[in-house]
Amino acid sequence: MVEPRPAATVVLLRGGPNGLETLLTQRPSTMAFAGDMHVFPGGRLDAADADPSLVARSAISAEAAARGLGGDLTPEVALAAHVAAIRELFEEAGVLLADGSGAASAAPARIRAGRSALLAGDTTMASLADELDLTLRTDLLVPLSHWVTPPIMPRRFDVRFFAALMPEGVAPTFEGGEVVAHGWFRPVDALAEMAEGRLAMWVPTSATLQQLEHARSIEEIRERLSPRALGPIEVEERSPDVTRIVMPAGGGVAGQPVCAYLVGRRRFVLVDPGDPTGPAFDRAIEIAAGRGGAIEAVALTNVDPDHAASAEGVAQRFGIPILAGPGAGRPLPYAVRELADMEELLVGDFPLRAVRAPGPERARPDHVAFIGETFALTGDLDGTRGARSIPGPSDDAAWATSRERVARLVPRDRWLAGHPPATGAV
């Protein structure tokens, strides 16, 4: 198995006439990794990102950096991830999140020359920071999420995503051969362009756009989306046919637990595997294998990242389908089979039926509940949303109708929710 390489990505934001816009860059089709894809600026960590002289120039401490990422990295590595994010953003887009006496007095041409030398390998970030007497504004980076490339991929990365606001008076510039085009997009518009086939993305990019779709400011992102302390993976057998796995980083965000469910005894359906960091869905796979069985399908109560983030990784690993509600494929960069109302899932060894349950988000028809003989997997229908999320406005009338309809099929004390604490028991 290929070991993932640590990396950092920056979602650069600016205010637009109709809300926040984010910078997307297009990679050349000739590149060996992510060719032709639209991505956020970023790249792998270098050993030099942990240079003590850079650490000394950080606006935040190593301990604060570790807390900000959820506590699953050592302080030294966490701060190196912040430094790498600043360096990669500067190298790739020419945007330098730094200030100090040198930065204030340096002519733009001097900064551009330093960037060119950095790209050419003629200087280091530490040398440039010394020359310009920079303070690295690591405090301007808002941690977002953590993504690990699935193990079937030939190149794997362990990526920390950050958001940052575009400094005033600065415009992105590009040199070298890693960017062939760029643009500023509202997240909702970028997702629409992807759905129409005009922008190609991988899941971490599209999921991040989903997470930011309803954000109004960098302050709201810091308050509502940034990680909290990473909790444990919890496994509970709710019945011989249903196992709940509390995954601690739904959508890649530490402190946002999501309840995934393994339904079956040998032929399993995995519902809502929303944690893309690796260990949680590995646990689901281990449970299925330990019972002498295998996962035959992934099913999604909705396609918000905290429910769906690792669905593609599981599906690719086993060559299995992803089943979801009406319209679910639109915000996703991969194929799903959309289920009709009351359609039976013809996979697994335990009967499940999909029941349309719109309402939790007004513009989204994809919410469904999965009904078994004695329980309902209800996703967000009970009103408990992701702890670290900014959901869109709901359709309260449709939501109430959906709750009433599902309750007529399965009493509410047998609903199993999408986020802990789950209600009732099987």
N, C-alpha and C positions, 0 to 999 in steps of 0.2 A: 504494500500500500504506500502511495506517495504521501509524504508528510507535508501538511500545509505550511506555506511560508507566511510569516507575519506581514501584514500590509495595513495601510491607512488610506482612507478616502474622505474627501471633503465635498459636502453639498454646499456649494456657494450660492447664496441667496441675495436678492435685491428687491426693493419695493418697486412694483409696477403700477400702472394706472388701474388695474383690476385685481390687485393683490400681489402676494409674493411670487417672484419668478426665480427659477433655478437655472444654473448654467449646465448644459449638457454638451459634451464634446463627442465627435465621431472619430473612431479609430480607423486607420486605413484597412481596406479589405485584405491587404497582403500580410498583415500582422499575424503571427502564429497564435496569439492568444487574443480572444475577443475581437477578431477582425470584423470591421464594419459595424460594430456595436456602438450604441450611444451610451456614454458612461459619465460618471462624475470624475473630476480630476483625482488622481491617486496613484499609489504604487507601493512596492514592498519596502519594509524597513531595512535600513542599512545599519551595519555595526556602528558607523559614525554617528548615527542619530542618538546614541547613548554617550557621546563624547562629554566628559565632565565639564568642559568649558561651555557647551550648549546647555547642559543641565543648569549651570549657574546663571544662565541668561533667561531661563523660563520665568514667566510671570506667575506660575503656580508651582507648588512643590510636587515632588514625586508622590508623596502620600495623598495629596489632593487629586492628582491625576488618577491614582488607583481607585480612590473612592468614586470618582466621577464615572469610571467605566464599570462599576458594579462589584469591584473587589476580587475579580478572578485572575488578575495579573499582579505580579510583584510591582512595587512602586517604580523600580528602575525601568522595567519593560513598559509600564503604563505611560510614563513620561516620554520614553523613546517613541511610543506611538503618536503622541501629541506632536513631538518634534518632527517626526516623519510626515505627518499631515501638513505641517507648515512648509516643510521643504518641498514636498511633492506639489503642493498648490503653487508655490513660487516657480518651480521648474516647469510645470506643465502649462500654467495659465498666466504666469508673470505677476501674480497677486501675492504680495509679501505682507503677512500678518506680523508686523514688528514695528517697533518705534524706538526712539532713543535719540541721543544727540547726533549720531551719525546719520540715522534715517531722516531726521528732520532737515539736515543741511545738505544731504547728498542730492546732486542733480539726478533727474530721472535717467539720464544717459549713463551715469555711474552705476546705478542699480541695474540697468539693463545689461551693462557690461559684466557686472558680477554674476548675473544670471547666466549669460552666455558662457562665461568661464566655468561656472558650476556644471552646466550641461556638457561641456567639452571635457570635463574631468581635470581642468587646470587649477581648480581651487576646491575648497570644501565649504560646507555650510558654516563650520566652526570658524574658519579663516575669514569668511565674508562677514560673519557676525562680529568678529573682533575688529575688522577693518572699519565697519560702519558703526561700531559700538551699539549693537542692537539689543533690545529687550524683545524676546520672542513672546508674542501675545497669545500664549497658550490658553489664557483665560477667555479669549474670544471664540475658542472652539467649544461647541456644545456637543457632547457625546450623544450619539443616537442609538446605534445598534451594533451587533456583532454577527458576522456571517462567516461560515466555514464552507468551502467548496466541497461537494459530496465526494466520497472516496473513489467513485468510479472515474473521475476526471483525471486526465494525464497530468494536468497542472492544477495545483491546489493552493488556495490562499486562505489565511485566517485574518479576516479584515475587520478593522474597527472603523465605523462610519461616524463622521462628525458633520455638524452644520456650522456655517459661519456666514456672517453678513459681509457683503462686499464693502470694502472701505470707500469712503467718499472720495471723489476725484480720481479714482483709479478705474481703468478699463482692462479687461483681460487681453493678453497678447500671446501669440503662439509662435514658436520656432522649433525647428527640427521636424522630424517626420512622424510624430505620434498622433497628430491631430489633423484631419483633413477638412473638418467643418465644425462649427459650433453654433449654439443658439441659446437664447433665454426663453424659457417656457414656464407658464403656470403649470403646476403639477397635473391639474385636471386636463390641460391641453396636451401635455406630453403623453399622457395615458391615452387620450383620444387619437393622437397621431400614431401611437403604437398599434392601437386597435385597428386602424385603417391601413396598416402595413407600411407606413411612411417612416417610422423610426423602429429600429431593431434594438431590443434590450434583453438583458438577462434579469432573472428574478430579483436579485438584490437591488437593482436600479428601480425596477417597476414597483417593488414593494415599498421602497423608500418614498417614491412619489405618492403612493397610496397613503402612507403615514402622514405626509405633509399636505395632503390635498385640502384640508380644512384649516390649516394653520394660518394665523393672521400676522404673526410677528415672531422674531427670534426669541423674544422674552417668553411668549407662550410656548414655543418649542422647548425652551429650557425648563419651564415649569411643568409641562404636561407630557413631554416625550422622553426626556433624558433618563438614563438608567438609574435604578436604585439598587440596593444590595441584592445580590444574586441568591435566590433561595435554593433549596435542595430539590432533586427529583423525587417525587413521591409516587408510590405504586399502591393501589388499593383494589382488591378483588371485590367488585360490587355484587357479583353473582358468578356461578360457574361459566356464564357466557359473556360477561362484561367486566373488563379490567380498566380502571381509570389510571392514567399516568399524568400527573401534574408536571408539565414541562415548565421550567422556571423562567424562560426567556422568550415568550411569545413575540413573534416578529423580530427576534434577535435582540429585544430590549430586556436587559436584566431588571428584575423586579416586576415583570408583567407575566404572571403565571397563566397558563392556559391548560384546560383539561382536554387531553386527548383520550380516546377510548379505543381499546381493542375489543372487537365484537366477534365472538366465535369460540370454538374449542380447538379446531385444527386448521380450518380454512378461515382466515381472519380478514375483517375489514377494519382498517385503521381510520378513525374519524378525527379530523382536526389536528394533524401534526404540525403545530405552529411554530416550533422552536428550531431554527436553522443552525444552531451552534454545534450540533453533533451528538453530544452524550445522551440527550433525552430521546431522540428517535432511535439511537442505537439500543437504548434500553427496551423500547417497544419491539425491536427486531429480535433482541435476545429472549424476551418473554415468549414471543411466538415460536422461535426455534426451540426453546426449552420445553415446550409442550408438544414437540414433534410436528409442528405445523409451519405455515408460512402465511404471509400477508398477500391477499389476492387483489385488493383494491384499496385506494385511498378515497374517502368520502369527506366532503366539506360542507358544514352547515352554512358557511359563508366564506367569501374569499378575501376578507381582511387579512393582512399579514400575520396578525397574532393567531389566526386559525390555520393559515394556509402556507406559511413560509417554507416549510420543508416538504411540502407535498410533492413537488417535482423531483426532489432528490430521492425520495423513497420510491416514486414511480419509475424513475430511470434505473435505479439500482436493481429492481426486480422485474422490469418490463410489464408493469401492471397499469390499469386505467385509473384516472382521477375522475370521480363522479361528483357533480355539484349541481346547484340550482339553476333556474332560467337566467340567462344573461351572464352567467359566471365567467365565461371565457373572455369577456371584453377587457377587463383590467389585467389580464394575465398574458404573459408572453409564451405560453405553452397551451397545448390542446387539452380540453376537458370534455367529458361527455355530459351534456346538460340533461337533467332529469325532468320528466314531466310530473305534474302533480299526481300524487298517489301511486307513482311508479314503484314497482318492487325492484330492489337491487338484486340482480341475478348473479351474485357473487357471494362467497362465504358460505358457511354451513349454518347460518342463523338468519331467519328472515328479517329483513328491514324494508321499510317503505318510506319514500320521501314525500313529505307534506310541505307544500309551499307555505311560507310563513313570513311574508313581507311586512315591513314596518319599521324595524330598527334603524334603517336609513332610508330617507324619503326617495332618493333617486336610485335605489338598488333593489332589483327584484330577486336577487339570488339567494336570499335567506330561506333555508329549509330546516325542518326538523326531521330526524330519522326515528321512525316508530318501530319498536319491537313488540313482542307479545305482551310484555309487562312493564315497559319503560319507554321513555322518549328522550333522545339526545337532542337538546333544544338550542344549543349554541347560545346566542345572546338574547333569546326570546324572553328570558326571565328578567331582563333589564340590567344584569350585571355585565358591564363592558370591560374591555381591557384596562388595566390599572394605569398604563402609561400610553395613552392614546388620545387623539382628538377626533371623535366620531362626527359624522355629518348630522344634519338635522333629521329627526325622525318624523314618520307619518303616524301620529299617535292613534288615529282612528283605525288605520290598517293594522297597526301593531296590536291593539286591543282585540280586533277581530281574529287575528292569527292566534293569539293566546287562548281565546275562547274556543277556537276550532280544535287546537291541539289538546286542550283540556277535556273536550268531549271524547277524544279518542283515548287519551291516557290521563288519569288524574294527576294533578300538579304535584302531589307528594311522591310521584314516581318520575318526575322530570330530572334529568341529569344535565346540569348546566355546562356552559362553555368555559366558565371561569370559577375558581374556587371562591367561597365554599360551595360545593355542589348541594343541590336541594334534594331532600328525600332519600330513598333507598330503593334498590331494585327488589 
